[in-house]
């Protein structure tokens, strides 16, 4: 669970872009503004793989997006804080 906060994982992420292929940058996708659904981002505040600053760009583009920040959490909120993650996700899905 703490792997998302380890420098060697951050420096060499397992899902890095493939050399020679264009990187897909989701926040540049114009279709985000047209999403008709509620969207929930659950983000670890100490995520070093995808720092929290990046989610704010998505929040600006997705009209019905919400953010739940998990303190003292790295990249894998669903593992690092499974109970909290499950409760928040279940509440969102049942609303």
PyMOL commands that set and color helices and strands:
alter all, ss='L'
color gray80, all
select helices_A, chain A and resi 2-5+7-11+26-28+30-34+53-61+77-80+82-94
alter helices_A, ss='H'
color red, helices_A
select strands_A, chain A and resi 39-44+65-70
alter strands_A, ss='S'
color yellow, strands_A
deselect
rebuild
show_as cartoon
